[in-house]
Amino acid sequence: MKSLVIFLLTLFFIVSAASSGRVVSENLAECIANRSNTSYPRSIQTIFHPESPLFASLLDSRVQNMRYMNNATSRRPQPLLILTPSHETEIQSALLCCRDHGVELRIRSGGHDYEGLSYFSSSASYYIVVDLFNLNDVQLDLESETAWVQAGARLGELYYAIAKQSTSAPMAFPAGICPTVGLGGHIGGGGLGTLTRKHGLAADNVLDAYLMDARGRILNRKSMGEDVFWAIRGGGAASFGIVLSWKLKLVRVPPKLTFFKVSTTLEEGDRSNKLIHKWQRFAHDAPEDLFVRTVILKVDKTIQTTFESLFLGTVEKLIPLMKQSFPELGLTAGNCTEGSWAESTLFFSGYKQGSPLEVLLDNTEIQRAKFKAKSDFVTEPIPESGFEGMWEIAMEEDKPIVILEPFGGRMSRIHESYTPFPHRKGYLYNIQYLVKWEGDGVEEEQRHLKWMNKLYNYMEPYVSKSPRAAYLNYRDLDLGTNSVDGKTSFSEASVWGAKYFKGNFKRLSETKSKFDPGNFFRYEQSIPPLFHK
């Protein structure tokens, strides 16, 4: 009898919560529709309820980490609404209505955020998703070598526009490798890529922005102020407002670049270990025109190490440089491909040689999987024994990936407070750890998470300390999260904030206190106002 009563009460609360959610959803949708600027014609549906036949597919689209689409393990409530605005006035209406109804916002520009924070929430009872994919305009000004890009545009769309329009004087933009990543979030977290050693981060090459604040005002660099403009370039822009568009500084590149991939396996004895050990000393100090990263995978029953490179020059210039600085790799002209910068973006994205540039516009090529990621920064070369232990742990998993990306070059000449991203001078390279899996269920997920923690704990002696640093765009909620009530103190949030931002975290919190004192823009790892106790 007692168990029946408990069951009925549980059922009652579930039904009541669902009913309450529907009422809030309906009221919110009506508010957004009424507030929207009627002078701007809407020819397409932009508000979607959970009952809509398109709701599930919209929520699923552009999601990279399918771990959060698995109901058995995510345990996260779904959004009340999905808004797909085609004009900034619709975003403004949604923001003001959410404030009136006590509903939180999640802003999605690409869907690649590692912990799913742009489309799910574990801290908000009621929230909506504003998906910016319709706001993807790219406008280039080749004379001034700049571009205005809306936040919903993907890297591939930007790269395609640059390649098609800058034919006489080739240009590029220093950002990430994956073409389906959204510009809004990528720049907001920093933005590493193949041109980082030559031109810095994506965030280092932003000249202006349009940002919607918690009052619905649209501000540019001058009206938002330099502190806020500083904060949104690498400090997590979603903590301060909704970035609508970025003004980017394009960079010049040679008409011919060289790229290569050279692989080795543990089956070749000590060669793999010695190559990666030498790479640590070479890649950071190499000329800034040369980027060589290392990708470690488990292939069949061995570990494969691949050295992937972009050189801002011809094969003729690259081979002597490599023979002098990294002869152990044994690079030959036959390993190399010459092509344009646009063709190099296809190469690093994994497309076959000769693929048309139009594939950069294909959002269906998103690499979807269930995965968990973590990150580290290295300040001293890891000994060979350290890598040997890594190989042993990697062999215990089915689909482990470790990616090492070098710093140095221009990164060493930019002060750590230039933007919120502080990991510059003194850092040899960044490490990204990934584990992917296919199965469903809590036990399956926990098995892979346990392995990831084992690898992460093993690497602790070999990486940066005080704090052990992490990269915001490889978001990791294991580092700590804010309290559900939105009143996390600066000291409490410093547990994770110092890892991402070091000493810049305090300035971020001070800026948040002035610009969004009511903490409207909040989520699991948003910047807290400094004065919250």
Secondary structure as UniProt FT lines:
FT   HELIX           2..35
FT   TURN            38..39
FT   STRAND          47..48
FT   TURN            50..51
FT   TURN            53..54
FT   HELIX           55..60
FT   TURN            61..62
FT   HELIX           66..69
FT   HELIX           71..74
FT   STRAND          82..83
FT   HELIX           88..101
FT   STRAND          104..108
FT   TURN            114..115
FT   TURN            117..119
FT   STRAND          127..131
FT   TURN            133..134
FT   STRAND          138..141
FT   TURN            142..145
FT   STRAND          146..150
FT   TURN            151..152
FT   HELIX           155..165
FT   STRAND          171..172
FT   TURN            179..180
FT   HELIX           183..189
FT   TURN            194..195
FT   HELIX           196..199
FT   HELIX           203..205
FT   STRAND          206..212
FT   TURN            214..215
FT   STRAND          218..219
FT   HELIX           221..224
FT   HELIX           226..232
FT   TURN            233..234
FT   HELIX           237..239
FT   STRAND          242..249
FT   STRAND          251..252
FT   STRAND          257..265
FT   HELIX           266..268
FT   TURN            269..270
FT   HELIX           271..283
FT   TURN            284..285
FT   TURN            288..289
FT   STRAND          290..299
FT   TURN            300..301
FT   STRAND          302..311
FT   HELIX           315..325
FT   HELIX           327..329
FT   HELIX           333..335
FT   STRAND          336..339
FT   HELIX           341..349
FT   TURN            353..354
FT   HELIX           357..361
FT   HELIX           363..365
FT   STRAND          369..378
FT   HELIX           384..394
FT   TURN            395..396
FT   STRAND          400..406
FT   HELIX           409..413
FT   TURN            416..417
FT   TURN            425..426
FT   STRAND          429..437
FT   HELIX           442..458
FT   HELIX           460..462
FT   HELIX           472..474
FT   HELIX           477..479
FT   TURN            484..485
FT   HELIX           490..501
FT   TURN            502..503
FT   HELIX           504..515
FT   TURN            517..518
FT   TURN            524..525
FT   TURN            530..531
//
